[in-house]
């Protein structure tokens, strides 16, 4: 199958704040020419986007995504002996293979969760997946940090070509020696449903081990109605996953009809 280089919806392109500002400008410029029904519809959308910048809206959106997250008991025994950790990118281009500060906080959360899981599995294999757009792949920096955390180099395998979730699954499936079908898949909780779908499509039987699981309860108070930066960030990730789920459903459908079965 041809490699997919980019998502239709990049993360920055699903910011409710970006949509709210763009729609507000459009509304101000075009207000006099808009029919009454269109005005009402646009104002309603603007209000919904504004709510998404609040903790209340971010919580509701994240619940929609996390509702698709499998239960912890969904992984049948025996437990897999391979841990696959997906990169979430970097905050700046690494200046060296040990520039650990370049990893963004989601990548660090995923790596820490993956290493913690690896420590509970004797003789487990730790696969780090993520190429990124820079000269030094994300997975290389993560591998060096994993070694600093006590994981032997012999237990680590790096997949450094992927640039998105679909390619994570595609290129992990192409590693040699082959990765077993049954794996532990470690990624952020909001990202997990889409990642599971991609790895299923490429023939894996992944068990979910989410990192950074958000608080499931809403601590209600006046602050939940106040726009906040972390709420915008959470809503952006949630919208990215909701839009991405639609896109990946199409990819999975196409892949199922044009690919050969996975053989471990």
N, C-alpha and C positions, 0 to 999 in steps of 0.2 A: 504494500500500500504506500502511496506517496506520503511523504512526511508533511505534517501540518505545522507550519512555522508560527502562525499567529492565531489567537482567538479573535473572533469577531468583536468581542467586548473586552478590551484591556481593563485592568483594575481601575485606572484613573478615569476611564470612560463611563464608570457606573456610579460616580459620586452624586448623591442626591443634592448636594450643595451646588455642584456644577450645573445640574439640570435646573435647579430652582433659579439660579442667577440668569441662565440663558433664557428660560421661559419668562422670567420677569421682564427682561429687556424686550423680548419679542412682544409681550403683552402691552407694555407701555408704548412701543412704537406703532403697533397695529390695532390698538384698542378701538379707535374710531371706525375702523373698517370691519370689525368682527361682528357677526350676527349675535344676537342675545344669547342663544343657546350655546354657541361656541365660547362666549365670554364666561358663562357659568361653568362650563366644563374645564376651561383652562384655569379658572380660579380654584376650583376643587382640586385639580392636579397640583397646583402651586401650594395649596394648604397641606396636601398629603406629603409633598416633598419637604416642606418645612417641618412637619411632624417627624420625618425620618432623621432630622438633625438633632432630635431630642432623645434622651435615654429611653423614653416610652416607645417611640417608633423603632429605634434600633433593636430593642428587646423583642418587639413583635416580629420584625423581619427575621432576626436570628432564630426565633422559634420556628418559623416556617421552614428554614433550612435544616435545623437540627431535628425536626420531626422525621426526617428521612435517615437519621443516623441509627444503625443497628444497635441492639442491646449488647452489653458486654458479654452476655452468656451465649451470643449467637455463634461463637467460634467453637466448633466441636473438637473434642479430644481425638487424637493426641495433638498437642499444641505444635504449631510450625516451628522449625528450627532456623528460619531465615527471617531477619528483620530488614525491611526496606523502608528507608527514610527519604522523604521528598523535600527538596530544597524549596524555600519560598522566596529566594532572591537575596539581594544585597542592598545595603543602604548607600554604599558607594563602591566604585570599582576597587577590588583588592589591589594593593601595591605589591603583594607577595603572597605566596601560598600559605603563609602563617599570619596573614592579616585578619585575625579572627573578629576584630571590631567591624569589619566590612559586612559581616552577616547581619541581616536585619533581625528584629526580635522574633518574628515568626519562624525563621530558619533556626534560630537558637533554641526556641521552644521545642521544635520538632526533633532537633538533634539530641537535646537533653532527655526528652521522653524516650527516644529510640535507644540511647545508651543505657538508660535505666532499665528498659525492657531487656536489652541484650544481656545485662548482668544477671538476670534471673534465668537465663537459658544456657546451660552448659554447652560449650563447643558450637555456639551459634555463629552464623554468618551475618555480618552487618553490611548491607548494600546501601550506598549513599548515591542518590540520583539527582542530578541537576547540572546543566551546562551553563545556562545563562548567556548573556550577550557580550561578556567581557573576555579578555585574554586568559585570565585564570578562572577556570570553572568553579561554580559554587561548591560542587561536590568535593573538589580537591581541598578547598579551605576547610570544609566540614570534616573531611577525613583526617587532616592534620590535627584539628581540635579534638576529634574522637580519640586519637592516639594520646594526646595530652591528658585525656580523661581516663586513660588506662586500658583502652581497647588495643590489643596487639595488631600490628600492621597486617599480619597474616590473616586476621579475621575480617579485614575490611576489603570491600570491593567497591570501586568507583564507576559510576555511569556518568560520563561527562559531556554527552552530546545533546541531551534533551533541553528544550526551551519552553516547554509547557507540560501540562498534566498528561495529555494524550501521548506525547513523546516520552515522558517518564515511563509509562507502561510499555510502549513500543520498544524502547531501547533496553529496558531491563529484561524484556523477553528475549532480546538478541544477545545478551551477555554469554560469555563462554568462560568457564563451565556454566551450563544452564542453571538458572535459578529455579528451584522447585515450584510446582504449581501452588502449593499451600504456603503462604507467607503471612507474616505480620506486616501490615501496612501502617506506617506512622506518618501522619500529617495533621494539620490543624483541624479542629472539630468542624468548623464551617466548610472546609474544603473536602472533608472525608467522603460525603455522599457521591460527589462527582468523581473523585479519585477512585473510589470502589468500582464505579461503573466502567471507567477506563481500563482498570486492571482486569475486571471480569471480561471485558471485550477482547483483551489480548490473552485470554486463556488461563488467567490465574484464579485461585480460590483464596482471596485475601481475607484475613481477619483484621478487623478495625482496632487500632490502638490510637485514639485521637489525643492530640496535645492541645493545651490551652483551652480546655472545655469551658465555655462561658458559664457564668452564674445562671442557673435555671429559674431562679425566683427574681421578681422585680421588687426591689426595695422601694416601696412607694413613698413619695413625698413631693414637696413643691419642685425639687430639683429635676424630677423626671420630665417636666414641661419646659426646661431651659435648654436651648441648643448648646451642645458641648462637642468639643473636638473628638473625644473618644466615641461619641455616638455617631458622628459623621463617618468615622473610620469603620465602625462595626457595620453600619448600614451600607457603606460602599462595598465591603467584602460580601455581605449577604446578597446584595443586588447582583454582584458579579457572579456569585454562585447560582442564583436563580436563573439569570440569563444564560450562564454557561451550561446549566443542566439541560436547557432546551437545545442548545447547540450540540452538546455531547450525545443527546438522545439520537439526533440525526447521524452523528459520526458512528455511533454504535450500530445503528440500523444498517448503514452503508457497509461498515466493516464486516458485519456478520454475513453479508451476501457476497463479499469479494475477497475473503481471506481464507487461508488454510488453517486447519486446527492446530493448536499449540501442542508441541511434543516435547516434554521435559527431557 
